[in-house]
Amino acid sequence: MGRKLDKIIVVDVESTCWKGKPSEGQINEIIEVGLGIINKQSYIVKPKLSIISNFCTELTSITQEMVDKGKEDKYEKRVVRYFRG
């Protein structure tokens, strides 16, 4: 029986870093791991300049028809409102 997948786990990894090449013997190593669980919610946003390519549709399942019906709204506002509750 299938399960409803309505939560998203977000993982943010930070590693050691340098401007330019690291010194001899230095490598990227994890220095922080951030985890968060959010309820799944998405919005289709109508792009201002671009069209949806076949590659994009194959990768995301989002079609040109879907974005044509999307909101001409700044998605950033929606995301901020969502996380503020």
KATA-V130727 format. One record per residue. RES is the residue in one small letter. PSI is psi as a letter, one per 30 degrees, with the letter a starting at -180 (* if undefined). D_LAST is the distance of its C-alpha to the last C-alpha in whole Angstrom. Layout:
RES/PSI/D_LAST  RES/PSI/D_LAST
//
This chain:
m/k/32  g/l/29  r/k/26  k/k/23  l/j/21  d/g/17  k/k/16  i/k/16  i/k/18  v/k/18  v/k/21  d/j/21  v/k/25  e/k/27  s/l/31  t/k/33  c/l/34  w/l/37  k/j/38  g/a/40  k/k/42  p/l/42  s/l/45  e/k/47  g/f/46  q/k/42  i/l/40  n/k/36  e/k/35  i/k/31  i/f/30  e/k/26  v/k/24  g/k/20  l/k/19  g/k/15  i/k/14  i/l/12  n/k/12  k/k/14  q/k/13  s/l/15  y/k/16  i/k/20  v/k/20  k/j/24  p/k/26  k/e/28  l/f/31  s/l/31  i/l/32  i/j/31  s/l/34  n/e/35  f/e/34  c/e/31  t/e/31  e/e/33  l/e/30  t/f/27  s/g/28  i/k/27  t/l/29  q/e/30  e/e/30  m/e/26  v/f/26  d/f/28  k/f/26  g/l/22  k/k/21  e/i/22  d/l/19  k/j/18  y/f/16  e/e/14  k/e/12  r/e/11  v/e/10  v/e/9  r/e/6  y/e/5  f/f/5  r/f/4  g/*/0
//
